[in-house]
Amino acid sequence: MEVIIRENGDLTIPQTIFANTNFKPGQKVIITIESGKIVISPDKEEILERFKQLSKNNYITHIDSDEIHEQMILERFKTI
């Protein structure tokens, strides 16, 4: 699809393209250049927030890495 870049560098993402993304109006995004192409990605905070929302439905509760390490040591001593 062809769009026109305005004199100030702005361009509008056509609605037909935008509708096929997970972006929302007002959302922060990161724009980078990769292999000569413009890439639009969700902001890192947005990605973290989406992950948090997904993890709310998970059955895994908080496990501290120190607890895991201690459990591993106890398991090793059981075999000695």
C-alpha positions as CSV (number, residue, x, y, z in Angstrom):
1,M,0.0,0.0,0.0
2,E,1.3,3.4,-0.9
3,V,1.4,6.3,1.5
4,I,2.8,9.8,1.2
5,I,5.4,11.1,3.7
6,R,4.6,14.8,4.6
7,E,7.2,17.5,4.5
8,N,7.7,17.3,8.3
9,G,8.4,13.5,8.0
10,D,5.1,12.3,9.4
11,L,3.2,9.5,7.7
12,T,-0.2,7.9,8.5
13,I,-0.5,4.2,8.8
14,P,-3.6,3.2,6.8
15,Q,-6.5,1.9,8.8
16,T,-6.5,-1.4,6.9
17,I,-2.8,-2.0,8.0
18,F,-3.4,-0.7,11.6
19,A,-6.4,-2.9,12.0
20,N,-4.2,-6.0,11.5
21,T,-1.9,-5.1,14.4
22,N,-2.2,-5.3,18.2
23,F,-1.4,-1.6,18.5
24,K,-3.9,0.7,20.2
25,P,-4.4,4.5,19.7
26,G,-2.2,6.4,22.1
27,Q,0.1,3.5,22.7
28,K,3.9,4.1,22.9
29,V,6.0,2.3,20.3
30,I,9.6,2.0,19.4
31,I,10.7,2.7,15.8
32,T,13.9,1.2,14.6
33,I,15.7,0.6,11.2
34,E,16.5,-3.0,10.5
35,S,18.1,-4.0,7.2
36,G,17.0,-0.7,5.7
37,K,13.3,-1.1,6.8
38,I,11.3,0.8,9.3
39,V,10.2,-1.5,12.1
40,I,7.5,-0.5,14.6
41,S,7.5,-2.5,17.9
42,P,5.6,-2.2,21.2
43,D,7.4,-0.2,23.9
44,K,9.3,-2.4,26.4
45,E,7.0,-1.3,29.2
46,E,4.0,-2.3,27.0
47,I,5.5,-5.7,26.5
48,L,6.1,-6.2,30.2
49,E,2.5,-5.1,31.0
50,R,1.1,-7.6,28.5
51,F,3.3,-10.3,30.0
52,K,2.0,-9.4,33.5
53,Q,-1.5,-9.6,32.3
54,L,-0.9,-13.0,30.8
55,S,0.8,-14.3,33.9
56,K,-2.2,-13.3,36.1
57,N,-4.0,-16.4,34.7
58,N,-1.0,-18.7,35.5
59,Y,-1.0,-21.1,38.4
60,I,2.6,-20.4,39.2
61,T,3.1,-18.3,42.2
62,H,6.2,-16.3,43.1
63,I,9.3,-18.5,43.6
64,D,12.5,-16.9,44.8
65,S,15.7,-18.1,43.0
66,D,17.3,-18.5,46.5
67,E,14.5,-21.0,47.4
68,I,15.1,-22.9,44.2
69,H,18.9,-23.0,44.9
70,E,18.3,-24.2,48.5
71,Q,15.9,-26.9,47.2
72,M,18.5,-28.1,44.8
73,I,21.2,-28.4,47.5
74,L,18.8,-30.3,49.8
75,E,18.0,-32.7,47.0
76,R,21.7,-33.3,46.3
77,F,22.4,-34.0,50.0
78,K,19.5,-36.6,50.1
79,T,21.4,-38.7,47.5
80,I,24.7,-38.7,49.5
